[in-house]
Amino acid sequence: MKSELRIGVVDSGHSAAQRVQVIAGRRFSLLEDGLAEGDLRDDPLGHGSAVIEAIGRRAPSALFCVAQVFDQRGVTSALQIATAIDWLLAQDVRLINLSLGLRQDRSLLREACAAAVARGVLLCASSPAQGEGVFPANYPQVLRVTGDARCAEQEWSWLNTVQADFAACVHGTYPGQSGASLGCAALSGHIAGFLAEQPDASNEQVIEWLREHARYRGPERRFGP
């Protein structure tokens, strides 16, 4: 019997329909003097719901541990994300999807990501297709993922550029949700699908599989002025 595959999602929550797939959840909210933890609330943005849907569509057997870090304005902090990652490690997740990015490097976030990597947990974080990089995608051993308009639902690309390592489909079923966030979630879904079939695969084997089966290699070539 295969052990259950637990996927960690650090985002804005999940939809009511996704509750059956969520085996653990925790909300991390910022206070003036620190952090408050509590039960999950309804997804205020729909972003986390779109991310979970994108992963689950590609890995139907995956179970989710959801860390809610965004408020109604779509704002979060390094403290919330780092604490969420620490909590997810305690839930014994195999993969953490971080469809988010902060402009500033923060030591506590860097250390939380390093602790996850040291535990053998794979981190997928969204990275913008253009412009300055963001964190945690910019940390070593974190997979930097963006969106690729070339990719159909079951395809991904191996970019190997200064912006991102991989990219995947940017289209989902939630209106208004697209771009690098969904590209990251889609790639996490592909990885989760692979891990469901190959639960003993190492992170290095996962990355090698992604490279070997990428539909596209290198960035999209745009012609014209």
C-alpha positions in Angstrom: 0.0 0.0 0.0 1.3 3.4 -1.0 1.7 6.0 1.8 -0.4 9.1 1.4 1.2 12.0 -0.5 0.9 15.3 1.5 1.3 18.5 -0.4 1.8 21.8 1.5 0.2 25.0 0.2 1.1 28.4 1.6 -1.6 30.7 0.2 -5.0 32.3 0.9 -6.9 29.2 1.9 -9.1 26.7 0.0 -12.7 26.5 -1.2 -15.5 24.7 0.5 -15.6 22.0 -2.2 -11.9 21.3 -1.6 -12.4 20.6 2.1 -12.4 16.8 1.5 -8.8 17.0 0.2 -7.5 19.1 3.0 -6.3 17.0 6.0 -4.7 19.9 8.0 -5.1 23.7 8.0 -3.8 26.6 10.0 -4.1 30.4 9.6 -1.2 32.7 10.4 -2.1 36.3 10.8 0.2 39.3 11.6 -0.3 41.3 14.8 1.5 44.5 15.9 3.6 42.5 18.3 3.9 39.2 16.5 1.9 36.4 15.0 -1.5 34.8 15.7 -2.4 31.3 14.8 -5.9 30.0 14.4 -8.4 27.9 12.3 -8.7 28.4 8.6 -11.2 31.0 7.3 -12.9 31.1 4.0 -10.5 31.9 1.1 -10.8 35.7 0.8 -9.0 35.9 -2.6 -9.7 32.7 -4.5 -6.0 32.5 -5.1 -5.3 29.5 -2.9 -8.4 27.7 -4.2 -7.1 28.1 -7.8 -3.7 26.9 -6.7 -5.1 23.8 -5.0 -7.3 23.1 -8.0 -4.4 23.3 -10.4 -2.4 20.9 -8.3 -5.2 18.5 -7.7 -6.2 18.3 -11.3 -2.8 16.9 -12.1 -2.5 14.7 -8.9 -6.0 13.6 -7.9 -4.8 11.4 -5.1 -2.8 14.2 -3.3 -3.9 15.4 0.1 -3.3 19.0 1.2 -2.0 20.7 4.2 -3.0 24.4 3.9 -1.3 27.3 5.6 -3.3 30.5 5.2 -1.1 33.6 5.2 -2.8 36.2 3.0 -5.4 38.7 4.3 -8.2 40.2 2.3 -5.8 42.6 0.6 -3.5 39.9 -0.6 -0.7 41.0 1.7 1.6 38.7 3.7 5.0 38.8 5.4 8.2 36.8 5.7 7.3 36.0 9.3 4.0 34.4 8.2 5.5 32.5 5.4 8.4 31.2 7.4 6.1 30.1 10.3 3.8 28.4 7.8 6.7 26.5 6.3 7.8 25.3 9.8 4.3 24.2 10.5 4.0 22.3 7.2 7.3 20.4 8.0 5.6 19.2 11.2 2.7 17.9 9.0 5.2 15.7 7.1 4.6 17.2 3.7 6.7 16.0 0.7 6.3 19.2 -1.4 5.4 22.8 -0.6 3.9 25.1 -3.2 4.7 28.8 -2.7 2.8 30.7 -5.4 4.0 34.0 -3.9 7.0 36.2 -3.7 8.5 38.9 -1.6 10.9 41.6 -2.8 13.2 41.5 0.2 15.4 38.7 1.5 14.7 37.9 5.1 16.9 35.7 7.2 14.0 33.9 8.9 12.4 33.0 5.6 15.8 31.9 4.2 16.3 29.7 7.2 12.8 28.1 7.0 13.4 27.2 3.4 16.9 25.8 4.2 15.3 23.7 7.0 12.7 22.3 4.6 15.4 21.4 2.0 17.5 19.8 4.7 14.5 17.6 5.5 14.2 16.5 1.9 11.1 18.6 1.1 10.9 20.0 -2.3 10.0 23.7 -2.6 8.3 25.2 -5.7 8.0 29.0 -5.7 6.7 31.4 -8.3 9.1 33.7 -10.1 8.1 36.6 -12.4 8.8 36.1 -16.1 10.5 39.5 -16.2 12.1 41.9 -13.9 13.8 41.4 -10.5 13.6 38.1 -8.8 11.6 37.5 -5.6 11.9 35.4 -2.5 11.7 32.5 -1.7 12.2 31.6 -5.4 15.7 33.2 -5.3 17.0 30.9 -2.5 19.3 28.0 -3.4 17.6 24.7 -4.0 14.2 26.2 -4.4 12.6 25.5 -7.8 11.9 28.8 -9.5 8.7 28.4 -11.6 6.9 30.8 -13.9 4.1 30.5 -16.5 4.6 29.6 -20.1 1.8 30.3 -22.6 3.2 27.6 -24.9 2.2 24.9 -22.4 -1.0 23.0 -22.5 -2.5 21.6 -19.4 -0.3 18.5 -19.2 2.9 20.2 -20.4 5.7 22.1 -18.9 9.0 23.7 -20.1 12.5 23.6 -18.8 13.6 27.2 -19.2 17.0 27.2 -17.3 17.2 31.0 -17.5 18.1 33.7 -15.0 14.4 34.1 -14.3 13.2 30.6 -13.8 14.1 26.9 -13.8 10.8 25.6 -15.1 7.4 26.9 -16.3 4.0 25.4 -16.9 0.4 26.1 -18.0 -1.0 29.5 -16.9 -4.6 28.7 -17.5 -7.0 27.4 -14.8 -10.7 27.3 -14.1 -10.8 30.2 -11.6 -11.6 33.5 -13.3 -8.9 36.2 -12.9 -6.3 33.7 -11.7 -3.3 33.1 -14.1 0.3 33.9 -14.6 3.4 32.7 -12.6 1.2 31.7 -9.6 -0.7 29.2 -11.6 2.4 28.1 -13.6 4.0 27.2 -10.3 0.9 25.3 -9.1 0.7 23.4 -12.3 4.3 22.3 -12.0 3.7 21.3 -8.4 0.8 19.2 -9.7 3.0 17.5 -12.3 5.5 16.7 -9.6 2.9 15.5 -7.2 1.5 13.2 -9.9 5.0 11.8 -10.4 5.6 11.3 -6.7 2.2 9.5 -6.3 3.6 6.9 -8.7 7.2 7.0 -7.5 7.0 7.8 -3.8 10.6 7.0 -3.1 12.0 9.3 -5.7 14.6 11.8 -4.5 14.4 15.5 -5.3 17.3 15.1 -7.7 15.3 12.3 -9.5 12.2 14.5 -9.6 14.2 17.4 -11.3 15.8 15.0 -13.7 12.4 13.6 -14.7 11.1 17.2 -15.2 14.0 17.9 -17.5 13.6 14.7 -19.5 9.9 15.1 -20.0 9.7 18.9 -20.6 7.7 19.7 -23.7 9.8 22.8 -24.4 13.4 23.6 -23.6 14.6 27.2 -23.3 12.5 30.3 -23.2 9.9 31.2 -25.7 11.3 33.0 -28.7 9.4 36.1 -29.6 9.9 37.7 -33.0 9.1 41.2 -34.2 10.0 44.6 -32.8 
